[in-house]
Amino acid sequence: MLEQTNEDLSQLGMDSITFIHIVVALEEAFNIEMPDELLLVTEMNTVEKITNIISSAIINAELIDVQE
């Protein structure tokens, strides 16, 4: 199961339109904003990469809330 999180999603059929839909859905679901520099299919082409980016975005959002 763990090795499946590293499979390239573009090799499994994720195109750029699907990628944008996924990003928007994740941003809305987790109330986060993905960093612009990571909004590339190559930066978010595996479940593991997406999970790491979401985790970081949530932590950063919480840190910003605490500082305000």
C-alpha positions, -999 to 999 in steps of 0.1 A, spaced: 0 0 0 28 25 9 44 21 -25 11 32 -41 14 66 -25 45 72 -47 29 63 -80 30 91 -106 -6 102 -109 0 116 -144 9 80 -154 -24 69 -140 -43 95 -161 -42 128 -142 -41 156 -167 -37 193 -161 -74 199 -159 -79 171 -134 -49 184 -114 -65 219 -111 -98 203 -100 -79 183 -73 -60 214 -61 -92 235 -58 -111 207 -40 -82 202 -15 -79 239 -9 -116 242 -2 -118 210 19 -88 219 41 -94 257 40 -58 263 28 -40 279 -1 -13 259 -19 19 278 -24 21 291 -60 56 276 -65 41 241 -59 12 244 -83 29 223 -109 19 187 -118 55 177 -113 55 191 -77 23 173 -68 22 142 -89 20 116 -61 -3 111 -32 27 114 -9 38 148 -23 2 161 -21 -1 149 15 31 166 25 21 198 9 -13 198 26 3 191 59 27 219 55 0 243 44 -22 234 74 8 240 98 16 273 81 -20 284 83 -22 275 120 11 294 127 -3 325 109 -35 323 130 -15 321 162 6 351 153 -24 373 145 
